[in-house]
Amino acid sequence: MGHWVALRIAAMLALAGAVATPTPAAAQGPAAPGPGGKIVVVDVARILAKSQAGVAAREQLEREKATMQKEVDTRRKELEALKDELEKKGPLMTVDARSQKQDAFDRKRRDAARLVDDFQKELEKKEQGMLQKVLQDISGIIEKLGKDRKYYLIVEKRGAAVVFASPESDITDEIIKAYDQDSGRGKKP
């Protein structure tokens, strides 16, 4: 796997070298992507982490996770109590009584495992839904900012394998500010 990563990096660097090698036309100066256009980057992960809506979504998920964790902890305590009872009183029980207790313990353990699995799936689904909403909201803001500023291209910084981006090309903070204002949460009373 490391071999493929090294090959990919080498190919990207070779491409960057080929792009950066001056040609007679390039010696006259850098060609602009379009009239007044620029290529800029945006860090969506940072928007999700720092925007008010992203923070609120993350806090909501944490509250739901804490509620689910309480339920799991309650089930775990019940299982521990049942296990202790089996270990301490098991040798004194009749074969049928011990068998019934063991079956009850096995059933509760399976139920607890299913509950944990269900909670994980539910949290993942809710997280995807919240992230999707935030991403949907910011896509319109990114598009508007791109048109207003006449950007030629806006690239997502982490997903597009950006090898280098100057700090001036990063418009993430502007997107966060516009998103907070657009969502009404950034406005002061």
C-alpha positions, 0 to 999 in steps of 0.5 A: 500500500505504501508503494502506491502512495509513493507512486501517487505522490511522485506522479503528483510532483512530476505533474506539478513540475511539468506544470511549473516548468516555464515554457516560452509562453509562460515566460511572459507571465502567469496566465490567469484562469479567466478574466479576473478569476482565481482558484481558491480553496475551502476547508469543509471540515473546518467549516463544520468544526467552527461554524455556529451551525456545525458546532450546534449539530455536533453538540446535539449529537453529543447530547444524544450520544450521552443519553444512549450511553446512559442506557448502555451503562444501565444494561451493562450494570444489569448484566454484571449483577446477573453474572455475579449472581450466577457466579456466587449462587450458581453452584447452590442452584438446581441444574434447571434454575442455573440453566434458566439464569444462564439463558436469561443472562445470554439473552440479555447480553445479546440484547445489549449487543444489539442495542449498542449496534442499533445506537451506533447505526442511529448516531451515524445516520443522524450525523450524516443527516446533520452533516448533509444539511450543513453541507447543503446550506454552505454549498449555496453560500460557496456558489454565491461567494464564487460568483460574486468574487468571480472565482474561476474554481473553488476546490475542497482543500482536503478531498481534492488532494491539494498539495499546496495552497497559499493562505490567501487562497483559503476562503474558509473563514469567509464562508464560515462568516457568511454561513453564520450570517445567512443562518441568522445565528451570527446576527447580533440582537 
